[in-house]
Amino acid sequence: MTNSPAASAITARRTIVAANAHAARRLRLQMARSGQRGTQVLLFEQLAARLAGGFSQLADQESLLRTIRTCLPSLAIGELEAIRDLPGTPGALLATIGKCWLAGYNLQASACSSPRIAALAVVDAALRANLPRSMLAPPDLAATAHARVALAPVLLGSVTLMELAELDVCWRPLLLALAELTPVRWCAGRNALPEWLTGSAVESVQASARVPQRQLISAARAAHEALEALRWARSLMASGQVQASEIAIASVNTGDYDDALQALSQDSGLSLHFAHGRPVAATREGQRVAALADVLLNGPTRRRLRRCNLAALPKGWARALPPRLTLHSARSWNRALAKLTAADWPEGSDGTAALKGLIELLLAGPAAAETVGETLLCGRELAIWRRALLAGPAQALLETIAGMRQDDGLDSCVHVCWMPAALLATAPRPHVWLLGMNAGAWPRQSPEDVLLPAHIVPARMLEPVSLADADRQAYAAISSACSELVCSFSRCDAAGRHATASALLRGQGTVEHREWNAPALHAVSEADRLFGCLAEFGATPQAVAAQQVWRDWHGGGITRHDGLIRAGHPAMQGLIARVHSASSLKALLRNPIAYLWKYGMKWQAPDADDELLELDAMQFGKLVHAISQEALEQLEAGVSYARSSSAQRHSALQQALAAVASRWEAAEALPPAALWQQTLAMAGVAALSTLEFGHGSLPGGKSYAEVGFGGAKSGAASAPWDVNTPVQIPGTDLMIKGVIDRLDIAADGRVAVVRDYKTGKRSVSATAMLAGGAELQRCLYACAVHALLNQVEEVSASLFYTHDQLDVPLPTPEAAMDKLCTALLAASRSFLNGNALPGPDAGDAFDDYALLLPANHEYLLRKQAGVQAMLGDAAAIWELQ
């Protein structure tokens, strides 16, 4: 029987055990290329499952997590009851129990030694009992395989373990039993032979160590290390002597280099295989899933929903919602959705119901994470979402997704590999670059187990080979297996602190110090090549322009980079011919370049999309104006403001507060409820001061609020003129428009009082007329009243500061108007000549366009004299009071 062909075939069967999936793939390729048949390449846990039979397999991480989440709520876990409901408890329990399984530590047998171990033993027993029938924990799989070890000669044949540095304790009895029945060979490669193999029937083989050509490199930081490594890899392939499959880049801290290597590989076009997987968040699907997680955890806002780009969002949803309303909470969404009608939707498509259903689902938060994923995602995005929910709690979705990885689709056997050092030690390559060989980073220190610290179970029992020892062994195995070894370390860490080389590099050779800005001997990309060829790069249009900008910024002369434009440009002419406001004329006088950016290029600061804690100064001023207008118009519609009593004014104010609050809550961005009520109270006080001040100064007169002129729209109930009548500044071609906060006209129509409310701090002195061009409203509004009301003989214009209840009138309106006309004529001529230069308002605390100016804070000081000389008469107003 033993001499039959079938028996010979069985005897010839051979099994090779690889250290990991990466090594297994490499071994299978070698078998295929050499034409070897009858050889199976397995991981050791797969070998155990083959022996165990009955479709047995090692329980995977997803099944373990799913099982522990299912059974944990019903378990009495004693000392661990306090952390039962914490989001990270299932993962922490599984990590500790998994460590015990692999280390061969029997929780059931040691349960009586500590309440903590007893609690973990309960979870351990429940977890094993509730796993799917085909899935076994490592100790159970090892025990089942051990019971059927007699079948090993038939099922496995001879067994060879390739390039393993160590074997977990739970599998060792099975391996020793196998060696008694079938030939078992441990081919350690350049790894050290484990001590526990001494005296066993396992044949141990260790390859002789090689002496590699070493090179030690000191780089500026981690990104510089990654750049130098890819330059090295490309230079090897460009030589034609080295294949990509013979090159490896490795580190024990791959996360520190993943982003840099991914960006560099894309820029260079170099196919770099991430053996440990690329970050899921770097893919399009991962980004969309992360965006949905952001919406679910932090609440839906316009910006987050746009970034998420859900297919379930009805078409035109962003245009249907009120444009200024900040949507950040259930209260704000409910308020907006309650007022949404079919007429609000563009193109007649009513998506109100669909939008309401989607927002209600998203507002449910992390509790609805599973439903949200199943409802809104599909395909790979849904698969990523399910994995993330299984790997961690819904509350930590963003962190979980950021740590997830997936295969990049590249073949590890034909591409340059970027991998953990432990992986490279089991599948060595001739040409190796080791990154991150800094003190404290290689070797690493083993962290203490969070649930079984050393005072309960000694660390050596749970981790027979410490992390530091494993890192040392990996370095030794790699360095003794390759023909070329480059080790690099950073001179500073991620926080900018000084860093030194690892102790493993002591006595290994001379360190080559490389600078970040040094030209490359072999470039990794076109940009890198140009960086090394400064003469060639300096001739490119981009470099020529950059050098010219640098010189222009740092010189005192005024150039086109400071705002000079060709004279008579049509855009400049159109900007002067437009209908102006007080704000635009102020910008023209005091900051021409910002005037061009704002009114010519239409550059505007984006609206805030997050929850406000308070209204900004402009919005608070608008609120005060709205309340004051509402109250004044109510009084004028009744007894009239001039004849009203104090009680009537207080009553009108309270009604105005309620009406304005209702309108703002439906259409404006507001702070939280408590802060909003406090803001309303403050605005009410300010609005009351506008009603009380000056009351009775024009008996029998008529009062108007928010009166528009020159075509400005204000929404006032009435106006003493046609608001669309054009208004021209005397002596100029400039047309103006605006809204007068308060206009009082005497009964005989000969006297008018113009007031502009200011809710901030006082900024204009009592003697100032134009304040260097910063205060134009009194002068322009008085001009508009004279132009539109022919019967008016006297116009008094003032600024009223509500906080101080202080009125600041314009001292000499005629003189102020003459000076303003002169300044505006000079400024408009200068602007038409192409002088869009920064003025005194450039770069100050209230300049929205300071970000567009050079970051050098000395820039404006350096250019100040040149700007004044270039503007000439247009700059004279800056010195006027």
C-alpha positions, 0 to 999 in steps of 0.5 A, spaced: 500 500 500 505 504 501 508 503 494 502 505 490 502 511 486 497 515 490 501 513 497 507 516 493 503 522 491 501 523 498 508 522 501 511 528 496 506 533 499 509 539 502 507 545 506 510 551 506 508 556 512 509 563 511 510 569 516 504 573 513 500 574 507 505 578 504 510 573 504 505 568 502 504 571 496 511 572 494 513 565 496 507 563 491 510 567 486 516 563 487 513 556 486 509 558 480 516 561 477 520 555 478 514 550 476 514 547 483 507 542 484 504 539 490 506 545 495 501 549 498 503 555 502 499 557 508 499 561 514 500 557 521 493 559 523 491 556 516 495 550 517 491 549 524 484 550 520 486 545 515 488 540 521 482 542 525 477 540 519 470 541 518 470 548 515 474 551 521 477 557 521 480 562 525 475 568 527 476 574 524 476 581 527 470 583 524 466 577 527 470 577 534 467 585 534 460 583 532 460 577 537 463 581 543 458 587 542 452 582 542 454 579 548 457 584 552 450 588 555 448 581 558 454 579 561 456 581 569 463 583 568 464 585 575 470 590 576 469 592 569 462 594 570 464 602 570 466 602 563 461 597 560 458 603 556 464 606 554 464 607 546 471 604 546 470 598 551 469 592 546 475 594 542 479 594 549 476 588 551 478 584 545 485 587 544 486 584 551 483 578 551 486 577 544 493 578 547 492 573 552 490 568 547 496 568 543 500 568 549 497 562 551 495 565 558 489 561 560 484 566 563 479 561 566 484 558 570 487 564 573 480 567 574 480 566 582 487 570 582 484 577 581 477 580 580 480 583 573 482 577 571 475 574 573 471 579 569 475 578 563 474 570 564 467 572 563 467 575 557 472 570 554 467 564 555 462 568 552 466 570 546 468 563 545 461 560 546 457 565 541 462 565 535 459 562 529 460 555 529 465 555 523 470 560 527 474 559 533 479 563 537 486 561 537 487 557 543 480 553 541 483 552 533 490 550 536 486 545 541 482 542 535 488 541 530 492 538 536 487 533 537 487 531 529 495 532 529 495 524 527 492 526 520 498 531 519 502 526 514 497 525 509 494 533 509 500 537 510 506 532 508 513 535 510 512 542 513 517 548 512 516 554 516 520 560 512 523 567 515 519 566 521 522 570 527 517 568 532 511 563 533 505 565 538 505 561 544 498 558 543 501 555 536 507 552 539 505 545 542 501 544 535 508 545 532 512 541 536 507 535 536 507 536 528 515 535 528 513 528 532 509 525 526 512 529 520 518 532 518 518 540 520 523 545 518 524 552 521 528 556 516 529 562 520 533 566 514 537 571 517 532 571 523 535 569 530 532 562 532 527 562 538 530 559 544 524 554 545 526 550 539 532 548 542 531 540 544 525 539 539 524 535 533 524 541 529 530 542 524 532 549 525 536 552 519 539 559 519 542 563 513 549 566 514 548 573 515 550 578 509 554 584 510 550 590 506 553 596 503 551 601 509 549 608 508 547 613 514 543 619 512 541 625 517 535 629 514 531 635 516 525 632 518 520 626 516 518 629 509 525 630 507 526 623 509 521 620 505 523 625 499 530 622 499 528 615 499 524 616 493 530 619 490 534 613 491 529 608 489 528 612 482 535 612 481 536 605 482 531 603 477 534 608 472 540 605 473 537 599 469 541 594 474 535 594 479 528 591 479 523 595 482 521 588 486 528 588 489 527 595 492 523 596 499 522 602 504 520 601 511 519 603 518 517 601 524 512 608 524 509 607 518 504 612 520 509 618 520 511 617 513 504 615 509 502 622 507 508 624 505 510 618 501 503 618 498 503 625 495 510 624 493 509 617 489 503 621 486 507 627 484 513 623 481 508 617 477 512 612 481 508 606 483 509 605 490 505 599 493 503 600 500 504 593 503 500 595 510 494 598 505 493 605 503 489 610 508 481 609 506 481 617 507 485 618 501 480 615 496 474 618 493 469 613 497 473 614 503 472 622 503 465 622 502 464 617 508 468 621 512 464 627 510 458 624 512 460 622 518 462 629 519 455 631 518 452 625 523 457 627 529 457 635 528 450 636 525 448 638 518 450 645 515 450 648 508 458 647 508 458 640 510 452 637 506 455 640 500 462 637 501 458 630 503 454 631 496 449 626 498 445 623 492 439 623 496 439 631 497 433 634 492 436 638 487 436 645 488 436 645 496 441 650 497 437 655 493 431 653 496 433 655 503 434 662 506 441 664 504 443 668 510 440 663 515 445 659 519 443 652 519 447 648 525 442 645 530 435 642 530 432 648 532 435 652 526 433 647 521 426 646 524 425 653 523 427 653 516 424 647 514 417 649 517 417 656 512 419 652 506 414 651 501 414 649 493 415 656 491 421 656 494 424 651 490 428 652 483 425 650 477 418 648 480 421 641 483 418 641 490 423 637 494 421 639 501 418 633 504 425 629 501 429 634 505 425 634 511 426 627 511 433 627 510 435 632 515 431 629 521 435 622 519 441 626 520 439 630 526 438 623 530 446 623 531 450 617 532 445 613 534 442 613 527 449 611 524 447 604 522 440 607 519 444 613 515 449 608 512 444 603 509 439 609 507 444 614 504 450 609 501 451 604 497 457 600 494 464 601 496 462 607 501 457 602 504 462 597 505 467 602 508 461 605 513 460 598 515 467 596 517 468 603 521 462 602 525 464 595 526 471 597 528 469 602 533 463 606 536 459 611 532 461 617 536 468 615 534 467 614 526 471 620 524 477 617 528 476 610 526 475 612 518 482 616 519 485 609 521 482 605 516 486 602 510 485 598 504 489 595 499 492 599 493 491 594 488 498 594 486 502 587 486 507 587 491 511 582 487 513 587 482 513 594 485 517 598 490 514 596 497 513 601 502 512 597 509 512 596 516 519 593 518 516 587 521 513 585 514 520 586 511 524 582 515 519 576 513 520 578 506 527 581 505 529 585 499 536 586 496 536 594 496 532 597 503 531 604 506 529 604 513 526 611 515 525 614 522 531 611 525 531 616 531 532 615 538 525 613 542 522 611 535 526 605 533 526 601 537 519 603 540 517 602 548 512 597 549 505 600 552 502 597 558 496 593 557 490 598 559 486 592 562 491 588 565 497 592 567 503 589 569 501 589 577 496 584 575 499 580 570 507 581 568 508 584 561 512 578 559 507 573 560 502 577 555 508 579 551 513 574 551 517 578 546 517 586 547 516 591 542 523 593 543 526 586 542 521 585 536 524 592 533 531 590 534 530 583 531 527 586 525 533 591 524 538 585 525 534 581 520 533 586 515 540 588 515 543 581 515 539 580 509 540 585 504 546 587 500 544 595 500 542 598 506 540 606 507 538 608 514 535 615 515 533 619 521 530 626 522 534 632 525 527 634 528 521 631 530 514 633 528 513 638 534 520 641 532 524 639 537 531 636 536 532 629 535 538 624 535 539 617 531 537 611 534 542 607 539 542 601 533 546 606 529 552 607 533 558 605 530 555 603 523 559 608 519 559 616 518 553 620 518 551 624 511 548 630 513 543 632 507 540 639 507 532 640 505 534 645 500 540 642 497 539 640 489 538 632 488 543 628 484 537 624 482 530 628 482 524 624 483 519 628 479 519 634 474 518 639 480 524 636 484 528 636 477 527 644 476 529 645 484 536 642 482 537 646 476 536 653 478 538 656 472 533 652 468 528 654 473 530 661 473 528 662 466 521 659 467 515 664 466 513 662 473 520 664 476 521 670 473 514 673 475 516 670 482 523 674 482 520 680 480 514 680 485 519 679 491 523 685 488 517 689 487 515 687 494 521 689 498 523 695 494 520 702 496 518 704 489 511 703 486 510 697 481 504 694 478 504 689 484 502 694 488 496 696 484 498 700 478 494 699 472 494 702 465 491 708 465 484 709 462 482 701 463 475 700 462 474 697 468 476 703 472 472 707 468 466 703 470 468 703 477 468 710 477 461 711 473 457 706 478 452 709 483 456 710 490 455 709 497 458 712 503 462 706 504 465 705 497 467 712 497 470 711 503 474 705 500 476 710 494 479 715 498 482 711 503 484 704 500 483 704 493 486 697 492 481 694 496 475 698 492 478 695 486 478 688 489 471 689 492 467 693 487 471 691 481 473 684 482 467 682 487 471 679 492 467 678 498 468 674 505 464 668 505 459 667 510 460 664 516 457 657 516 458 655 524 454 656 530 455 664 532 456 665 539 454 673 538 452 677 532 458 681 529 458 689 530 455 690 523 449 685 524 448 688 531 448 695 528 443 692 523 438 689 529 438 696 532 436 699 526 431 694 524 428 695 532 428 702 531 425 703 524 419 698 526 418 702 533 418 709 529 414 707 524 409 704 529 409 711 532 408 715 526 402 710 524 399 712 530 399 718 534 406 720 531 413 720 534 413 728 535 406 727 539 408 720 543 409 720 550 414 716 554 410 710 555 407 710 548 415 709 546 416 704 550 410 700 548 412 701 541 419 698 542 416 692 546 412 691 540 418 692 535 422 687 539 417 682 538 416 683 531 423 684 529 426 678 533 420 673 529 423 676 522 430 675 524 429 668 527 426 666 520 431 668 516 438 670 519 444 667 523 443 667 530 447 665 536 444 660 541 437 661 544 440 664 551 445 669 548 440 671 543 435 673 548 441 677 551 443 680 545 435 682 544 435 686 550 442 689 549 439 691 542 432 694 545 436 698 550 440 701 544 434 702 540 430 706 546 436 711 546 435 713 539 427 714 540 428 718 546 434 722 544 432 728 540 424 727 542 421 734 542 426 738 538 422 739 532 415 739 535 409 737 530 414 735 525 414 728 521 420 723 522 422 717 518 426 711 519 431 708 514 430 712 508 433 710 502 435 715 496 438 715 489 435 708 488 437 704 495 432 699 497 431 700 505 424 697 506 421 704 509 414 704 510 414 711 507 419 717 504 419 724 503 421 723 496 422 718 490 427 714 493 429 712 485 431 720 484 438 720 482 443 724 487 449 727 484 455 730 488 455 737 486 461 739 482 463 732 480 460 727 476 459 722 482 452 719 483 450 717 490 445 712 494 444 710 501 439 709 507 438 715 512 437 712 519 433 717 521 430 723 518 426 729 522 423 734 518 420 740 521 412 742 520 414 748 516 419 743 512 424 748 512 429 744 517 431 737 517 435 733 522 439 727 519 442 722 524 446 716 523 446 711 528 453 708 531 452 702 536 460 701 537 465 705 540 466 713 538 471 714 533 469 721 531 471 727 535 467 733 536 471 737 531 472 732 526 469 734 519 471 728 514 476 724 519 481 723 514 476 721 509 473 715 514 467 719 516 463 721 510 455 719 512 454 726 515 456 730 509 453 726 503 446 725 507 446 732 508 447 733 501 442 728 499 437 732 503 438 738 500 438 735 493 431 732 494 427 737 498 428 744 495 424 747 501 429 745 506 433 751 508 437 748 514 440 741 514 443 738 521 447 732 520 450 728 526 452 721 528 449 718 534 452 713 539 447 709 542 452 706 547 454 713 550 448 717 548 452 722 545 450 726 538 456 728 534 454 734 529 457 736 523 461 742 525 461 746 518 457 742 513 458 747 507 466 747 508 466 739 509 462 739 502 467 743 499 473 739 501 469 732 500 468 734 493 475 736 492 478 730 495 473 726 491 475 729 484 482 728 486 481 721 488 477 719 482 482 722 477 488 718 480 484 712 480 482 713 472 490 714 471 491 706 474 493 708 481 489 702 485 494 703 491 493 701 498 491 707 503 491 708 510 486 703 511 490 697 508 492 692 513 488 694 519 484 690 524 478 692 520 480 690 513 477 684 510 482 684 504 488 684 509 489 677 507 491 679 500 496 683 502 504 681 503 505 677 509 511 682 511 508 687 516 513 692 514 511 692 507 506 698 508 511 702 511 516 701 506 511 703 501 507 709 504 512 714 502 511 712 494 504 711 495 503 718 497 507 721 492 504 717 486 497 719 489 498 726 490 492 730 491 488 724 492 492 723 499 491 730 501 484 728 505 488 723 509 491 729 513 484 732 514 480 732 520 
